[in-house]
Amino acid sequence: MQLLVAGKAHPEDKAGQAMIQQWTSFVRLPQARQHAAFLSDSDMLLTARLVQGVDVWINTPRRPWEACGTSGMKVLVNGGINLSELDGWWAEAYRPGVGWALGNGKEHGDDPAWDAAEAEALYKLLEDEVVPEFYTRDGSGIPRAWVARMRESMALLTPLFSGNRSVREYVERYYIPLAAAYTERAADKGAAAARMVKWRRDIERKWTDIRFGEMKTKSGPDGHWFEVQVYLNGIEPGAVRVALYAEGADGAPCEDREMAPGPKLVGAENGYVYTARAPGDRPMSDYTVRIVPLCEGAAIPMEASRILWQR
Ligand SMILES: *Cc1c(COP(=O)(O)O)cnc(C)c1O
């Protein structure tokens, strides 16, 4: 087995430089020389050769520090197999049969005992699984189990983790809808765009005039009931969205229940009573009323990021 380490440390990254130094002294040891090398000045040219040449790509960040791990994805199309910490992309991509995983997907800070346990797990994987699988050959010299793993990795992962997929997704989810939105806004000498600019100016100018009034709540067998007075003052009710908001419990998505404007409050400019119902399976105190800008075709909060919470 040959271990190649490539990398570089930022000039300010003293700890990283020290690690590289330790590694370069290690590879000079006579007993390491045949099996370990350090490739300095890691760049795209070197990376291209590495991802094309290696059989196993090892990435051992401490969770949660791997931002993504694109280099592991570059290995896929080249038939390389990943052996990495369950962090970044590998936490999403790993499944048995496509490669090997380190760690338990949880964070352990810089606990030296955990580092040691993971190092041990890495050596064990290499010795007990990776090396035997690579060197177990059939009559024609083909490592059958290895090739099966390679095929599994390429078949399952390349369609999901590739530049093709991400560019296609950008085009379909963002660029095409944006081009369509532009056409819509520009039509009729920019009539829709002009309307939106006016809406946005109004929101900016008058947002701080919005007030919450009296709030009434009740709970019963059919859940919670919320009733709140909102004084929009100069803002039209169609220019905002009033909603009942609750964080998602235990990783569930958040709840965002639109509140309907009811009777107009007498004597107020754009004052309304807004109401909503929420299920009784979580405490009433989980819910807060909030107001955000609203305009057909506008991307919220990118184009208008105001938000008002009822305290
Ligand atoms: C792919 C690549 C990286 C990113 O590698 P990660 O493992 O995702 O951090 C950095 N530098 C070069 C030159 C690369 O080609």
The ligand as a Tripos MOL2 file, in Angstrom:
@<TRIPOS>MOLECULE
LIG
   15    15     1     0     0
SMALL
NO_CHARGES

@<TRIPOS>ATOM
      1 C1        -10.8580   19.8470   -5.4610 C.3       1 LIG1
      2 C2         -9.8130   20.7590   -5.0190 C.ar      1 LIG1
      3 C3         -9.8750   21.3020   -3.7220 C.ar      1 LIG1
      4 C4        -10.9980   21.0210   -2.7750 C.3       1 LIG1
      5 O1        -10.7640   19.8190   -2.1530 O.3       1 LIG1
      6 P1        -11.6540   19.3970   -0.8920 P.3       1 LIG1
      7 O2        -11.2450   18.0260   -0.5810 O.co2     1 LIG1
      8 O3        -13.0730   19.5190   -1.3290 O.co2     1 LIG1
      9 O4        -11.3280   20.3650    0.1750 O.co2     1 LIG1
     10 C5         -8.8690   22.1430   -3.3040 C.ar      1 LIG1
     11 N1         -7.8550   22.4460   -4.0990 N.ar      1 LIG1
     12 C6         -7.7420   21.9500   -5.3550 C.ar      1 LIG1
     13 C7         -6.5940   22.3270   -6.1820 C.3       1 LIG1
     14 C8         -8.7200   21.0910   -5.8580 C.ar      1 LIG1
     15 O5         -8.6240   20.6080   -7.1000 O.3       1 LIG1
@<TRIPOS>BOND
     1     1     2 1
     2     2     3 ar
     3     2    14 ar
     4     3     4 1
     5     3    10 ar
     6     4     5 1
     7     5     6 1
     8     6     7 2
     9     6     8 1
    10     6     9 1
    11    10    11 ar
    12    11    12 ar
    13    12    13 1
    14    12    14 ar
    15    14    15 1
@<TRIPOS>SUBSTRUCTURE
     1 LIG1         1 GROUP 0 **** ****
